[in-house]
């Protein structure tokens, strides 16, 4: 167990993990990179609904956190590929049970979200 001085701004491990992977797009980006490295355009197609600006921002944050590696190939035209680092792979492995839970409960989640909510 980490002592308070080594936790930095985080209250616990879950707090730290959510800070790294929080938001709508980062888990989907990680999932898209699970099988193999991808180029930017391929990622944009695989992460449905993400804008170019948001994908760029999220990739930079994931790279800054050591989760994603950006490889620039000095070719004409230049080619850039994104892949998971070992830390990113371990994070993706931790997200797999969450994805399994979502698949197992997808019908219920969709039905619940389609039911009109009444004010409390």
Backbone as CSV, one residue per row, in Angstrom:
resi,resn,N_x,N_y,N_z,CA_x,CA_y,CA_z,C_x,C_y,C_z
1,UNK,0.851,-1.183,0.000,0.000,0.000,0.000,0.888,1.235,0.000
2,UNK,0.575,2.198,-0.830,1.367,3.423,-0.925,1.045,4.343,0.240
3,UNK,2.092,5.014,0.742,1.826,5.980,1.808,1.328,7.286,1.206
4,UNK,0.812,8.160,2.057,0.180,9.399,1.595,1.124,10.253,0.757
5,UNK,2.422,10.268,1.089,3.361,11.125,0.355,3.612,10.635,-1.068
6,UNK,3.433,9.324,-1.319,3.682,8.806,-2.664,2.436,8.845,-3.543
7,UNK,1.297,9.192,-2.999,0.050,9.226,-3.767,-0.104,10.496,-4.579
8,UNK,0.681,11.522,-4.262,0.546,12.784,-4.976,-0.844,13.345,-4.796
9,UNK,-1.469,13.794,-5.901,-2.786,14.421,-5.793,-3.943,13.421,-5.703
10,UNK,-3.651,12.123,-5.715,-4.707,11.120,-5.776,-5.037,10.571,-4.394
11,UNK,-6.320,10.283,-4.194,-6.751,9.744,-2.907,-6.575,8.233,-2.839
12,UNK,-6.554,7.578,-4.007,-6.387,6.123,-4.052,-6.027,5.711,-5.477
13,UNK,-5.790,4.428,-5.663,-5.433,3.917,-6.985,-6.518,4.111,-8.024
14,UNK,-7.779,3.947,-7.617,-8.879,4.148,-8.562,-8.923,5.593,-9.041
15,UNK,-8.675,6.520,-8.138,-8.623,7.942,-8.478,-7.552,8.186,-9.540
16,UNK,-6.381,7.580,-9.363,-5.287,7.733,-10.333,-5.654,7.116,-11.679
17,UNK,-6.256,5.922,-11.659,-6.628,5.249,-12.906,-7.680,6.046,-13.673
18,UNK,-8.670,6.570,-12.960,-9.726,7.351,-13.622,-9.148,8.640,-14.194
19,UNK,-8.151,9.211,-13.540,-7.513,10.420,-14.064,-6.835,10.137,-15.406
20,UNK,-6.297,8.939,-15.557,-5.608,8.579,-16.796,-6.586,8.195,-17.895
21,UNK,-7.632,7.475,-17.578,-8.507,6.905,-18.600,-9.887,7.555,-18.631
22,UNK,-10.101,8.577,-17.804,-11.420,9.196,-17.713,-11.866,9.852,-19.005
23,UNK,-13.152,9.969,-19.149,-13.740,10.600,-20.321,-14.335,9.577,-21.261
24,UNK,-14.964,10.074,-22.279,-15.667,9.219,-23.231,-14.730,8.523,-24.209
25,UNK,-13.671,9.208,-24.622,-12.892,8.724,-25.758,-11.707,7.847,-25.403
26,UNK,-11.060,8.086,-24.293,-9.828,7.347,-23.988,-10.019,5.841,-23.918
27,UNK,-11.057,5.335,-23.233,-11.226,3.874,-23.249,-11.460,3.324,-24.655
28,UNK,-12.157,4.080,-25.491,-12.415,3.630,-26.860,-11.134,3.655,-27.696
29,UNK,-10.281,4.622,-27.451,-8.984,4.679,-28.137,-8.136,3.483,-27.720
30,UNK,-8.104,3.208,-26.422,-7.348,2.053,-25.924,-7.860,0.766,-26.558
31,UNK,-9.181,0.637,-26.639,-9.776,-0.555,-27.231,-9.372,-0.686,-28.696
32,UNK,-9.362,0.432,-29.418,-8.991,0.414,-30.833,-7.530,0.019,-31.032
33,UNK,-6.683,0.327,-30.056,-5.257,-0.002,-30.150,-4.928,-1.373,-29.561
34,UNK,-5.943,-2.067,-29.064,-5.730,-3.341,-28.368,-5.069,-4.397,-29.248
35,UNK,-5.512,-4.515,-30.474,-5.035,-5.578,-31.355,-3.675,-5.273,-31.984
36,UNK,-3.491,-4.003,-32.403,-2.270,-3.656,-33.153,-2.144,-2.142,-33.243
37,UNK,-0.960,-1.663,-33.635,-0.792,-0.224,-33.840,-1.711,0.279,-34.956
38,UNK,-2.088,1.548,-34.864,-2.974,2.154,-35.860,-2.450,3.524,-36.253
39,UNK,-2.736,3.886,-37.478,-2.476,5.245,-37.932,-3.639,6.124,-37.494
40,UNK,-3.438,7.441,-37.537,-4.437,8.387,-37.048,-5.784,8.204,-37.746
41,UNK,-5.771,8.129,-39.071,-7.019,7.995,-39.828,-7.773,6.722,-39.481
42,UNK,-7.043,5.652,-39.274,-7.661,4.379,-38.898,-8.294,4.487,-37.508
43,UNK,-7.580,5.138,-36.591,-8.142,5.367,-35.252,-9.419,6.192,-35.342
44,UNK,-9.389,7.217,-36.148,-10.565,8.089,-36.281,-11.767,7.309,-36.803
45,UNK,-11.534,6.393,-37.734,-12.630,5.556,-38.244,-13.102,4.556,-37.191
46,UNK,-12.183,4.017,-36.411,-12.521,2.997,-35.417,-13.174,3.566,-34.164
47,UNK,-12.930,4.827,-33.866,-13.527,5.470,-32.695,-14.651,6.361,-33.221
48,UNK,-15.784,5.750,-33.420,-16.925,6.404,-34.058,-17.381,7.644,-33.298
49,UNK,-17.476,8.771,-34.029,-18.006,10.000,-33.454,-16.971,10.970,-32.919
50,UNK,-15.724,10.542,-32.803,-14.698,11.438,-32.269,-14.254,12.419,-33.362
51,UNK,-14.077,13.688,-32.973,-13.582,14.676,-33.932,-12.063,14.559,-34.031
52,UNK,-11.520,15.097,-35.105,-10.070,15.083,-35.300,-9.370,15.820,-34.156
53,UNK,-9.921,16.955,-33.772,-9.331,17.760,-32.694,-9.336,16.997,-31.370
54,UNK,-10.453,16.359,-31.046,-10.556,15.623,-29.789,-9.646,14.403,-29.790
55,UNK,-9.573,13.691,-30.912,-8.697,12.526,-30.995,-7.246,12.947,-30.803
56,UNK,-6.852,14.033,-31.429,-5.486,14.543,-31.267,-5.206,14.876,-29.805
57,UNK,-6.133,15.569,-29.153,-5.967,15.957,-27.752,-5.865,14.731,-26.851
58,UNK,-6.751,13.764,-27.059,-6.764,12.573,-26.211,-5.498,11.744,-26.415
59,UNK,-5.039,11.622,-27.657,-3.806,10.883,-27.931,-2.611,11.561,-27.269
60,UNK,-2.566,12.885,-27.303,-1.465,13.611,-26.650,-1.470,13.363,-25.148
61,UNK,-2.667,13.376,-24.532,-2.755,13.129,-23.092,-2.334,11.699,-22.758
62,UNK,-2.783,10.736,-23.555,-2.402,9.340,-23.318,-0.898,9.142,-23.518
63,UNK,-0.342,9.839,-24.481,1.113,9.769,-24.706,1.852,10.391,-23.523
64,UNK,1.362,11.513,-23.048,1.968,12.200,-21.907,1.935,11.331,-20.645
65,UNK,0.873,10.535,-20.488,0.740,9.647,-19.329,1.483,8.325,-19.497
66,UNK,2.146,8.143,-20.647,2.915,6.921,-20.865,2.073,5.725,-21.258
67,UNK,0.856,5.972,-21.738,-0.071,4.899,-22.096,0.035,4.544,-23.582
68,UNK,0.258,5.561,-24.415,0.333,5.395,-25.865,1.706,5.857,-26.347
69,UNK,2.232,5.123,-27.317,3.497,5.490,-27.963,3.191,5.996,-29.371
70,UNK,3.801,7.105,-29.722,3.643,7.692,-31.064,4.946,7.486,-31.818
71,UNK,4.874,6.748,-32.906,6.054,6.453,-33.726,5.936,7.191,-35.048
72,UNK,6.927,8.040,-35.331,6.951,8.786,-36.591,7.960,8.109,-37.508
73,UNK,7.487,7.690,-38.675,8.349,7.070,-39.675,8.763,8.138,-40.675
74,UNK,10.045,8.278,-40.861,10.589,9.296,-41.772,10.486,8.790,-43.208
75,UNK,9.299,8.899,-43.751,9.013,8.470,-45.114,8.360,9.627,-45.851
76,UNK,8.198,9.459,-47.151,7.458,10.434,-47.940,6.289,9.694,-48.563
77,UNK,5.054,10.038,-48.192,4.672,10.997,-47.149,4.945,10.422,-45.758
78,UNK,5.078,11.304,-44.752,5.356,10.831,-43.389,4.232,9.927,-42.884
79,UNK,4.605,8.946,-42.085,3.634,8.013,-41.512,3.799,8.034,-40.002
80,UNK,2.680,8.099,-39.287,2.683,8.092,-37.826,1.780,6.960,-37.365
81,UNK,2.281,6.143,-36.439,1.480,5.065,-35.874,1.423,5.222,-34.365
82,UNK,0.284,4.842,-33.812,0.082,4.862,-32.372,-0.051,3.424,-31.889
83,UNK,0.566,3.145,-30.757,0.477,1.806,-30.172,0.448,1.941,-28.654
84,UNK,0.069,0.860,-28.004,0.054,0.849,-26.547,1.451,0.562,-26.023
85,UNK,1.839,1.252,-24.977,3.064,0.937,-24.252,2.753,-0.258,-23.349
86,UNK,3.740,-0.848,-22.709,3.435,-1.908,-21.743,2.478,-1.421,-20.640
87,UNK,2.649,-0.178,-20.199,1.733,0.382,-19.202,0.328,0.496,-19.784
88,UNK,0.225,0.921,-21.034,-1.066,1.020,-21.706,-1.720,-0.338,-21.898
89,UNK,-0.911,-1.340,-22.223,-1.446,-2.696,-22.375,-1.996,-3.201,-21.043
90,UNK,-1.288,-2.919,-19.954,-1.775,-3.371,-18.643,-3.064,-2.646,-18.270
91,UNK,-3.186,-1.372,-18.648,-4.429,-0.633,-18.404,-5.560,-1.218,-19.242
92,UNK,-5.280,-1.516,-20.496,-6.294,-2.108,-21.364,-6.742,-3.463,-20.818
93,UNK,-5.800,-4.246,-20.306,-6.145,-5.541,-19.702,-7.080,-5.350,-18.510
94,UNK,-6.867,-4.283,-17.758,-7.736,-3.993,-16.614,-9.134,-3.572,-17.058
95,UNK,-9.248,-2.998,-18.258,-10.546,-2.563,-18.778,-11.347,-3.709,-19.406
96,UNK,-10.700,-4.813,-19.722,-11.397,-5.929,-20.369,-12.604,-6.425,-19.566
97,UNK,-12.496,-6.625,-18.248,-13.689,-7.043,-17.498,-14.824,-6.015,-17.559
98,UNK,-14.486,-4.742,-17.633,-15.512,-3.708,-17.761,-16.238,-3.852,-19.105
99,UNK,-15.482,-4.110,-20.159,-16.084,-4.351,-21.468,-16.959,-5.598,-21.462
100,UNK,-16.503,-6.646,-20.781,-17.302,-7.871,-20.667,-18.606,-7.586,-19.926
101,UNK,-18.532,-6.800,-18.857,-19.730,-6.431,-18.097,-20.700,-5.668,-19.007
102,UNK,-20.178,-4.733,-19.789,-21.019,-3.967,-20.699,-21.709,-4.853,-21.724
103,UNK,-20.959,-5.804,-22.288,-21.547,-6.735,-23.268,-22.641,-7.572,-22.618
104,UNK,-22.378,-8.077,-21.420,-23.341,-8.935,-20.732,-24.614,-8.182,-20.355
105,UNK,-24.518,-6.885,-20.157,-25.654,-6.090,-19.696,-26.147,-5.078,-20.727
106,UNK,-25.694,-5.217,-21.961,-26.004,-4.244,-23.007,-27.511,-4.046,-23.204
107,UNK,-28.255,-5.111,-23.276,-29.697,-5.005,-23.510,-30.360,-4.231,-22.375
108,UNK,-29.998,-4.543,-21.151,-30.565,-3.856,-19.987,-30.184,-2.383,-19.982
109,UNK,-28.936,-2.086,-20.298,-28.467,-0.698,-20.317,-29.233,0.105,-21.360
110,UNK,-29.369,-0.459,-22.566,-30.091,0.231,-23.638,-31.548,0.452,-23.242
111,UNK,-32.184,-0.580,-22.705,-33.595,-0.470,-22.313,-33.784,0.572,-21.222
112,UNK,-32.898,0.583,-20.246,-32.994,1.538,-19.146,-32.819,2.964,-19.650
113,UNK,-31.918,3.157,-20.569,-31.669,4.501,-21.094,-32.759,4.976,-22.050
114,UNK,-33.524,4.058,-22.603,-34.616,4.437,-23.482,-35.895,4.702,-22.730
115,UNK,-35.974,4.297,-21.474,-37.160,4.521,-20.655,-37.176,5.963,-20.201
116,UNK,-38.290,6.676,-20.445,-38.363,8.070,-19.992,-38.213,8.158,-18.475
117,UNK,-37.451,9.097,-18.048,-37.219,9.287,-16.602,-38.221,10.298,-16.070
118,UNK,-38.740,10.000,-14.915,-39.668,10.925,-14.271,-38.912,11.712,-13.221
119,UNK,-39.183,12.997,-13.098,-38.487,13.804,-12.099,-38.804,13.304,-10.686
120,UNK,-37.804,13.397,-9.829,-37.968,12.936,-8.447,-38.715,13.936,-7.624
